């Protein structure tokens, strides 16, 4: 074998190795440094709201057809609301009963206030009767003492034949009469004392009952607040029997029909909002110089030859794999490096020629004019 036959393959392999090394080291920086970054992993997107019911019931009416345009606040679905209206009326009746109980308690408080005043008047009357009885006892006691002395004197005079039997009998009668009057006055005092004790007892009982009525008052007021809250809840649930369009847009496919029984959380209809944008999923190596505000050119596969214009408004804070149900964990098992894709949101310019004709899911090709290129000197600065 000649020396030339050996050198040529060696030189070829060396050149291939150098070329491979150059591509491996410079391909990423060359691609990320391009002023125009293009991707065909892009789609038309829009906000889609799945409208669900928060209460159970039977669908009475569906007021829209599939794929029609609706206005904000337009009634889309009506559930049968008879049960919920009855619940509202029941809650109102319960509130009326609670308010009536409060009124009854107020009347009972007024009656109890009158009882307290009566007991206080009884105490004042019994106190006056006691004072009067004590004064009567003092007066009667003086008459008893005087007539008792008179009786003794007359009996002594009768023993000495200095008076008559008639005078003695009169003195005895006076003494007994005034002794009876004293006993009556003492009985009046005992009766007044008993009346005073009874009035104090009645007053204390009336005050305690009045305090209990105050406690009931607070209970009834709290019950009224609970009944008012129940009315609010019933009205809210009644409002849930009507499903309105939260924004203007287009209705997707209906998931229920009239007469169907639905449960809370069941998806009934989809609403696609009218404003659309473009989501372009760029490789991470293409985002080096892309900034929010960069201009973009968009072509839609459905409308070939039409170029739309827009600008970058947001770059996703994480790659799409991080939002997956099961994000990858490269710390476990074998590792294979895969270039990640980062969603970029692009808003179309107003008044573009396809206004109203773009639908979520359309495929697109996006070219972003990157404005973030900077010098190598700036790269080396901290």
PyMOL commands that set and color helices and strands:
alter all, ss='L'
color gray80, all
select helices_A, chain A and resi 3-32+82-159+165-239+284-286+320-323+376-380
alter helices_A, ss='H'
color red, helices_A
select strands_A, chain A and resi 36-52+57-62+69-70+75-79+242-244+249-251+261-262+267-283+295-300+303-315+341-348+363-369
alter strands_A, ss='S'
color yellow, strands_A
deselect
rebuild
show_as cartoon
